[in-house]
Amino acid sequence: MKGKIILWCICCTLVFLAVLGVLERPISGLYFKGIIPLRLVLAGAESRSVTVAGLRIHYDVLGPAAGPPVVLVHGLGGRAEEWLDLAHYLVKAGYRVYLPDLPGYGRSQKPANFSYSVPDEAASVVGFLDAVGLKQIDLGGISMGGWIVQLVAREHPERVRHLMLFDSAGIHEQPSWDTRLFTPSTPAEVSQLNALLYPHPFPVPEFVARDIVRLTDQNGWVIRRAVASMLSGRDVSDDLLPELKMPVLIVWGKEDRIMPLHQGEKMHSLVPQSQFEVFQGCGHMSPMQCASQVGPEIVAFVKK
C-alpha cells in the first residue's frame, strides 16, 4: 500500500510539473515541441536539412516524390510549418511541396554574422534550390518572403515557372504602424501585433503572451536586423516588378493592416501579366487564415 501511495505521489508530481511547464513555456514547449511535430506527422511531412554557403538550412517536404516541385517561403518572424494548411491543397493535386526555414528562422541556423537582408535571404533560397537539386519550380512567398522570391525570380527567371506573391512586401512605402511591434517587449504589444495580423484577432492569454515576449528576447535581434535592412529602401522592388515575365499570381487579404490593399493593387499594375485575387475577411496572413479559399486558386494557377 505504501508503495502505491509513493507511486501515486510521483505521478501527481510529474503531471504537475508537466502542466507547469506548459503554463511557463506554452509556445516553445507545447506548440513547437508538441503540436507542430504532430501536425507534420499527420500531414506526411519529412523534416530535413541541407548546407547552404556553410549554413544549415532546415526544411519540411511533403507530397509525391515525383510531383512537380513547389517552394513556399515564409515571412518575417515566420517558419516553414505555417504553410501546412495551404500545402495540403498542392499535395492533394499531386505537387511536391518544399517549405524551407530561412536563415535565422525556425529550425535553421542563426549566424551572428549574417545580414538577414532581402538580397542575402534570396541568395540563400537559390542556394537551397541548388542543394536540393531543384532546377525549375513554382515559387511563392508571403510578406518579406514575397519580396525575397521577387528577387529570385528576377535574377533566375529560367528557374521559376509560376510566381506567387501573398500579401507581399517590396513596394517603396514606409509602414504607417510601429515596426517595433514585430519584436514585442510586453504582453500588451503582443496583443497589438495580433490585431495587426488578424482582422478579427483572438485574445492572447497572459501566460502565452509572456512566453512570446521571452522568445522575442532570445531571437528578436534577427528580426530587428531584417527590418532595419528593409526600411533602408535599398532593395525596393518597384523597378524590379515590371521585369518579371513569368505568370504571376498576387493574392491579398482585403483586411490586411500590415500591407494595405493598395500595395497589392500597385504590384498588379506593375506586372501586366499578373492575376490579382483579393479575399474578403482575410488579413495579412491570408494563405494561412483563409487556406480554404486561397488553396483552390493557387492550384488552378500553377496548373495553367
C-alpha positions in Angstrom: 0.0 0.0 0.0 2.8 2.4 0.9 4.5 1.7 -2.5 1.2 2.6 -4.3 0.9 5.8 -2.4 4.5 6.7 -3.3 3.9 5.9 -7.0 0.7 8.0 -7.0 2.6 10.9 -5.4 5.3 10.6 -8.1 2.7 10.5 -10.9 0.9 13.6 -9.4 4.2 15.4 -9.2 5.1 14.6 -12.8 1.7 15.8 -14.0 2.0 19.0 -12.0 5.5 19.7 -13.5 4.2 19.0 -17.0 1.3 21.4 -16.5 3.6 24.0 -15.0 5.9 23.6 -18.0 3.1 24.2 -20.4 2.0 27.3 -18.5 5.5 28.7 -18.3 6.6 27.7 -21.9 3.3 27.2 -23.9 4.9 28.3 -27.2 8.3 26.7 -27.0 7.1 23.7 -25.1 3.6 22.7 -26.1 3.4 24.3 -29.5 6.9 23.9 -31.0 7.6 20.5 -29.4 4.2 19.0 -29.4 1.6 20.5 -31.7 3.9 21.3 -34.7 5.6 17.9 -34.8 2.2 16.2 -34.6 0.8 18.3 -37.4 3.9 17.5 -39.5 3.4 13.8 -38.9 -0.3 13.9 -39.7 0.5 15.8 -42.9 3.0 13.2 -44.0 5.9 15.8 -44.0 9.5 14.9 -43.7 11.9 17.1 -41.7 15.3 17.5 -43.5 18.3 19.9 -43.7 20.9 20.9 -46.2 24.0 23.1 -46.0 24.0 26.3 -48.0 27.1 28.5 -48.0 28.2 26.9 -44.8 24.8 27.4 -43.1 22.4 24.6 -42.0 19.0 25.2 -43.6 16.1 23.2 -42.3 13.1 22.4 -44.5 10.0 20.3 -44.5 8.9 18.4 -47.6 5.7 16.7 -48.4 3.8 15.3 -51.3 4.6 12.7 -54.0 8.3 12.4 -54.7 7.8 12.6 -58.5 5.4 15.6 -58.3 6.2 19.0 -59.8 8.1 21.0 -57.1 6.6 24.0 -55.4 8.7 26.1 -52.9 7.0 28.4 -50.4 9.0 31.0 -48.5 7.7 32.3 -45.1 7.8 35.9 -44.0 9.4 38.0 -41.2 9.4 36.1 -37.9 7.8 33.1 -39.7 8.7 29.4 -40.1 8.2 26.6 -42.6 5.2 25.0 -40.8 3.0 28.0 -41.2 2.3 26.8 -44.8 0.9 23.4 -43.9 -2.8 24.2 -44.4 -2.1 25.7 -47.8 0.4 23.0 -48.8 -2.4 20.4 -48.3 -4.2 21.6 -51.5 -1.0 21.4 -53.5 -0.2 17.9 -52.2 -3.7 16.7 -53.0 -3.2 18.0 -56.5 0.0 15.9 -56.9 2.7 18.5 -56.2 5.9 18.0 -54.2 6.0 20.9 -51.7 9.2 22.3 -50.1 9.0 24.5 -47.1 12.4 26.0 -46.1 13.2 27.9 -42.9 15.2 30.9 -43.9 18.5 31.5 -42.2 17.7 33.0 -38.8 14.2 31.5 -38.5 12.5 28.3 -37.4 15.0 25.4 -37.2 17.6 26.8 -39.5 20.9 28.2 -38.3 21.0 31.8 -36.9 24.5 33.1 -37.6 25.5 36.3 -35.9 27.5 37.5 -39.0 24.6 37.2 -41.4 22.9 40.4 -42.7 19.3 39.0 -42.9 18.6 41.4 -45.7 16.2 40.5 -48.5 19.1 40.0 -51.1 21.1 37.8 -48.8 18.0 35.7 -47.9 17.2 35.5 -51.7 20.7 34.1 -52.3 20.0 31.5 -49.6 16.8 30.5 -51.4 18.8 30.0 -54.6 21.4 28.0 -52.7 18.7 25.9 -51.2 17.3 25.1 -54.7 20.8 24.1 -55.8 21.4 22.0 -52.6 18.1 20.1 -53.0 18.6 19.7 -56.8 15.6 21.7 -58.0 16.1 23.1 -61.5 12.7 24.6 -62.1 9.9 25.3 -59.7 6.7 27.1 -58.9 7.7 29.7 -56.3 5.7 31.6 -53.7 6.3 33.8 -50.7 4.4 35.8 -48.1 5.2 39.3 -46.8 9.0 39.5 -46.6 9.1 36.1 -48.2 7.2 37.6 -51.2 9.9 40.3 -51.5 12.6 37.6 -51.4 11.0 35.5 -54.1 10.6 38.5 -56.4 14.4 38.9 -56.3 14.9 35.2 -57.0 12.5 35.3 -60.0 14.2 38.4 -61.4 17.7 37.0 -61.1 16.8 33.4 -62.2 13.7 33.6 -64.4 14.6 30.4 -66.1 14.1 28.5 -62.8 10.6 29.9 -61.9 7.6 28.6 -63.9 5.0 30.5 -61.9 5.5 33.1 -59.2 3.0 33.6 -56.3 3.1 36.7 -54.1 0.9 36.6 -50.9 0.4 40.0 -49.2 3.9 40.7 -50.3 6.3 43.4 -49.2 8.7 45.2 -51.6 6.8 48.3 -52.7 8.6 51.5 -51.6 6.3 52.7 -48.8 7.1 53.4 -45.2 4.8 51.5 -42.8 2.1 53.5 -41.1 2.3 51.3 -37.9 5.1 50.9 -35.4 7.5 48.2 -36.8 8.9 47.6 -33.3 5.7 45.6 -32.7 7.4 42.8 -34.6 9.6 42.3 -31.6 7.0 42.8 -28.8 8.5 43.5 -25.3 5.3 43.4 -23.3 2.1 41.3 -23.4 0.2 44.4 -24.4 2.4 44.8 -27.5 1.8 41.1 -28.3 -1.9 41.9 -28.4 -1.3 45.0 -30.6 0.7 42.8 -33.1 -2.0 40.2 -33.1 -4.5 42.9 -34.0 -2.4 44.0 -37.0 -2.0 40.4 -38.3 -5.6 39.3 -37.9 -8.8 41.1 -39.0 -10.7 39.5 -36.1 -7.9 39.0 -33.5 -8.3 36.3 -30.9 -7.4 37.1 -27.3 -3.9 36.1 -26.3 -3.8 34.6 -22.8 -1.4 36.4 -20.5 0.8 33.3 -20.0 1.1 32.8 -23.8 2.0 36.5 -24.3 4.7 36.2 -21.7 6.3 33.3 -23.5 6.1 35.1 -26.8 8.0 38.0 -25.2 10.6 35.6 -23.8 11.2 34.0 -27.2 11.4 37.5 -28.7 14.1 38.5 -26.2 16.1 35.5 -27.5 15.7 35.8 -31.3 14.4 39.4 -31.8 17.8 40.6 -33.0 17.3 38.7 -36.2 14.0 40.4 -36.9 15.4 43.8 -35.9 18.3 43.4 -38.3 15.9 42.3 -41.1 13.5 45.2 -40.5 16.4 47.8 -40.5 17.6 46.5 -43.8 14.1 46.6 -45.4 13.3 50.1 -44.1 16.6 51.4 -45.6 14.8 51.4 -49.0 17.9 50.0 -50.7 16.2 46.9 -52.1 12.7 48.0 -53.0 11.1 46.2 -55.9 9.1 48.9 -57.7 11.5 48.8 -60.7 12.0 45.1 -60.4 8.4 44.0 -60.8 7.9 45.1 -64.5 10.9 43.0 -65.4 9.1 39.8 -64.4 8.0 37.8 -67.4 6.6 34.5 -65.9 3.0 34.2 -64.9 2.5 36.0 -61.5 -0.4 35.4 -59.0 -0.9 38.2 -56.5 -3.0 37.2 -53.5 -4.2 39.8 -50.9 -6.3 39.8 -47.8 -8.7 42.7 -48.1 -8.4 43.4 -44.4 -4.6 43.4 -44.4 -3.3 46.1 -42.0 0.4 45.3 -42.4 0.5 45.6 -46.2 -2.7 47.6 -47.2 -4.6 46.5 -50.2 -3.4 49.5 -52.3 0.1 48.0 -52.2 -1.2 44.8 -53.9 -3.0 47.0 -56.4 0.2 48.8 -57.2 2.1 45.5 -57.7 -0.7 44.3 -60.0 -0.3 47.5 -62.1 3.5 47.0 -62.3 3.2 43.4 -63.6 1.0 43.4 -66.7 0.6 39.7 -66.9 -0.3 39.3 -63.3 -3.5 37.8 -61.9 -4.8 39.7 -58.8 -7.1 37.9 -56.3 -8.5 39.7 -53.2 -10.1 37.7 -50.4 -12.7 39.2 -48.2 -12.4 38.9 -44.4 -8.7 37.9 -44.6 -5.8 39.8 -43.2 -2.0 39.8 -43.7 -1.7 36.1 -43.2 -4.3 35.4 -45.9 -2.9 32.0 -47.2 -2.9 30.7 -43.6 -6.1 32.4 -42.3 -8.1 31.6 -45.5 -6.4 28.5 -46.9 -9.8 27.0 -47.9 -10.3 30.0 -50.2 -6.7 30.5 -51.4 -5.8 26.9 -51.8 -8.0 26.1 -54.8 -6.9 29.4 -56.5 -3.2 28.6 -56.3 -3.7 25.0 -57.6 -5.6 26.4 -60.6 -2.9 28.9 -61.2 0.1 26.6 -61.1 -1.8 24.1 -63.4 -2.1 26.7 -66.2 
